[in-house]
């Protein structure tokens, strides 16, 4: 092997090991192998979502901005008009299934004017969609053949009102209560089949509601469900905050209490505590809020990352990912080649 080839090999190894070191280290979360943790400076978003290509949609004040995967500002998508007071705080940001819109929710003092808006992803004016008190999270799922927005939150100005999942009515009528969960406000998620995932922070439980049952309630063919109607549940050990699902159907959630964790439900969803703890907060005062998947497929195979924000680092998002198999193979090949070169050099 020539010196040039050896130097190139060494460069590949050093570059990869340096990258791995950066990816594996984080000031906010410690990831369990093979997961790696990367912090992204995102300019203090109160809410966010992530595109399939890894770009970050950040709700910063009343502005919705698009950031690169590294947190660099790219453009302003739009700005929500001041509708109540300058202290309106962003509750969520969600990209519509077709990628054409961004939906954002706000809460204000007293929860009496907690509004939800949509903006064209390409850029443009905000459209008022609805008011839902104490709105916490929004996700889309099909009702019949059309995607509709579902929102979690107490929908009450009464402090301590129980959490629920609602089918949002954007025509000015009452929102349809799909499932009464109890506990405090927390997130929701749907998988590709339309199954609903939601939590009760007080009971420390995560529930899955069958898609067929959700459809019946949404179409007015059945009464509001309770946690007793869940098709499956697992204990979360801590108070669950938010949920997301990757392109392969893995369900991820974050939870807070004596510590802060990120859990991934194992295939089969059978039995209690059926999840892996893929990351843990390391600052001593972590408090995770939102979680979102950015990618196109299986996060466990490097086809996307799990992003979350945390009150311990309000200007930062943390991305949890698994190296792509090809990247790992390149590293293994480079390390092997370097080892062979070293053996040859030492035998001379």
PECORWO-V101605 format. One record per pair of residues at least 6 apart in sequence whose C-alpha atoms are under 7 Angstrom apart, sorted by the first residue. I is the first residue (numbers start at 1). J is the second residue. If there is no record, write none. Layout:
i = {I I}
j = {J J}
This chain:
i = {9 9 10 12 13 13 13 16 23 23 23 24 24 24 25 25 26 26 26 28 28 28 29 29 29 29 29 30 30 30 30 30 31 31 31 31 32 32 34 35 35 35 35 36 36 36 37 37 37 37 38 38 38 39 39 39 39 40 40 40 40 40 41 41 41 41 42 42 42 42 43 44 44 44 44 45 45 45 45 46 46 46 46 47 47 47 47 47 47 48 48 48 48 48 48 49 49 49 49 49 49 49 50 50 50 50 50 51 51 52 52 52 53 53 54 54 54 55 55 55 55 56 56 56 56 57 57 57 57 58 58 58 59 59 59 62 62 63 63 63 64 64 64 64 65 65 65 66 66 66 66 66 67 67 68 77 77 77 77 78 78 78 78 78 79 80 87 88 88 88 89 89 89 90 90 90 91 91 91 91 91 91 92 92 92 92 92 93 93 93 93 94 94 94 94 95 95 95 96 97 100 100 101 101 101 101 102 102 102 102 103 103 103 104 104 104 105 105 105 105 106 106 106 107 107 107 108 110 111 111 111 112 112 113 113 114 114 114 114 114 115 115 115 116 116 116 116 117 117 117 117 118 118 118 118 119 119 119 129 130 130 130 132 133 133 133 133 134 134 134 134 135 135 135 135 136 136 136 136 136 137 137 137 137 138 138 138 138 139 139 139 139 139 140 140 140 140 141 141 141 141 141 142 143 143 149 149 150 150 150 150 151 151 151 151 152 152 152 152 152 152 152 153 153 153 153 153 154 154 154 154 154 160 162 162 162 162 163 163 163 163 163 163 164 164 164 164 164 165 165 165 165 166 166 166 166 167 167 167 167 167 168 168 169 177 178 178 178 178 178 179 179 179 180 180 181 181 181 182 183 183 183 184 184 186 186 186 186 187 187 187 187 188 188 188 188 189 189 189 189 189 189 190 190 191 191 193 194 195 195 195 195 196 196 196 196 197 197 197 198 198 198 199 199 199 199 200 201 201 202 204 204 204 204 204 204 205 205 205 205 206 206 206 206 207 207 207 207 208 208 208 208 209 209 210 216 217 217 234 234 234 235 235 236 238 238 238 239 239 239 240 240 240 240 241 241 241 241 242 242 242 242 242 243 243 243 243 244 244 244 244 244 244 245 245 245 246 246 246 246 247 247 247 248 248 250 250 251 251 252 252 252 252 253 253 253 254 254 254 254 255 255 255 256 256 259 260 260 260 260 260 261 261 261 261 262 262 262 262 263 263 263 263 264 264 264 264 265 265 265 266 266 266 285 286 286 286 287 287 287 288 288 288 289 289 290 290 291 291 291 291 292 292 292 293 293 293 294 294 294 295 295 295 296 296 297 297 298 299 299 299 300 301 301 301 302 302 302 302 304 305 305 305 306 306 306 307 307 307 307 308 308 308 309 309 309}
j = {334 338 338 334 331 334 335 331 36 37 38 36 37 38 37 38 37 38 39 281 282 283 37 279 280 281 282 37 279 280 281 282 37 278 279 280 278 279 322 278 320 321 322 320 321 322 318 319 320 321 318 319 320 316 317 318 319 70 71 316 317 318 71 315 316 317 71 315 316 317 315 60 314 315 316 58 59 60 315 59 60 90 91 58 59 90 91 92 93 56 57 58 59 92 93 56 57 58 93 94 95 292 56 57 292 293 294 294 295 294 295 296 294 295 69 294 295 66 67 68 69 66 67 68 69 64 65 66 67 64 65 66 65 90 93 79 80 78 79 80 76 77 78 79 75 76 77 73 74 75 76 77 73 74 74 121 122 123 124 119 123 124 125 126 126 126 108 106 107 108 106 107 108 105 106 107 105 106 107 135 136 137 104 105 136 137 138 102 103 104 105 102 103 104 138 101 102 103 102 140 120 121 118 119 120 121 118 119 120 121 117 118 119 116 117 118 115 116 117 135 114 115 116 114 115 134 114 157 133 134 157 133 157 131 133 131 132 133 134 135 130 131 132 128 129 130 131 126 127 128 129 126 127 128 129 125 126 127 170 169 170 172 155 154 155 156 157 153 154 155 156 151 152 153 155 152 153 185 186 187 151 152 187 188 149 150 151 152 149 150 151 188 189 147 148 149 150 147 148 149 190 194 148 215 218 167 168 165 166 167 168 165 166 167 168 163 164 165 166 186 187 188 163 164 165 185 186 161 162 163 164 185 184 181 182 183 184 180 181 182 183 184 185 177 179 180 181 182 177 178 179 180 175 176 177 178 175 176 177 178 218 175 176 175 224 214 217 218 224 225 224 225 226 225 226 200 226 227 200 200 201 202 200 201 199 240 241 242 198 241 242 243 197 198 242 243 196 197 198 243 244 245 196 197 245 249 211 211 208 209 210 211 208 209 210 211 207 208 209 206 207 208 205 206 207 240 206 239 240 239 235 236 237 238 239 240 233 234 235 236 233 234 235 236 230 232 233 234 230 231 232 233 230 231 231 222 223 224 272 273 274 272 273 273 255 256 257 255 256 257 253 254 255 256 254 255 289 290 253 254 289 290 291 252 253 254 291 251 252 253 291 292 293 251 252 293 293 297 298 299 296 297 298 297 298 264 265 264 265 262 263 264 265 262 263 264 261 262 263 288 261 262 288 287 288 281 280 281 286 287 288 277 279 280 281 277 278 279 280 275 276 277 278 275 276 277 278 274 275 276 274 275 276 312 310 311 312 310 311 312 309 310 311 309 310 308 309 306 307 308 309 306 307 308 305 306 307 304 305 306 303 304 305 303 304 303 304 304 305 321 322 322 322 324 325 321 322 323 324 321 319 320 321 319 320 321 317 318 319 320 317 318 319 316 317 318}
